[in-house]
Amino acid sequence: MNPHDLASVATRRGQKVITRIAKLLLLAGVAFFYSLVVFNNLTDFNSNYQFVRHVLMMDTTFPGNHGMWRALTLPAAGYAFYIAIIVWETVTAILLWWGCVALSRAIRCPVLNFEAAKRIPVIALTLSLLMWLVAFISVGGEWFLMWQSQMWNGEGTAFRNFTIAGIVLLVFIFPERDLQP
């Protein structure tokens, strides 16, 4: 093998590690975000509880809309929904950090090991996407008509978070390849 071929192999191997590090850093960014979300929901419980409560009560939707029969006005319903969201976010955060550890351990391993380490992040990112799509955009936005509220409308935030998690998931679903000399 001539020196040019050796340099080419080293460059390609370095590119593989750089790409893997990029995936790890993106995943860590999402994990950090979720950690902050959980921290904020636990340390300032009432602020986001009020958001959930008002969305469920539908008290700021268009006057006279015919969907008001869906409103949940019992405080227990608001607490149940909010605690379920916090649990969902906590599980997602734990899986994201676990995925970071798995990727870190496999960063220089053969492709099959790194592919196996990507399973946990794919599960975590899918949980994230489902939370924003199902809990916020579908249930909150459409079932409880959150889109009608000027004050308690989180669809823009949900869409932003769905998009971020979706882009990071797209980065992960492409299979790793060992670069051949």
Buried (B, 14 or more C-beta within 10 A) or exposed (E): EEEEEEEBEEEEBEEBEEBBEEBBEBBBBBBBBBBEBBEEBEEEBEEBBEBBBBBBBBBBBEEEEEBBEEBBEEEEBBBBBBBEBBEBBBBBBBBBBBBBEBBBEBBEBEBEBBBEBBEBBBBBBBBBBBBBBEBBBBBBBEEBBBBBBEEBBBBEEBBEBBEBBBEBBEBBEEEBEEBEE
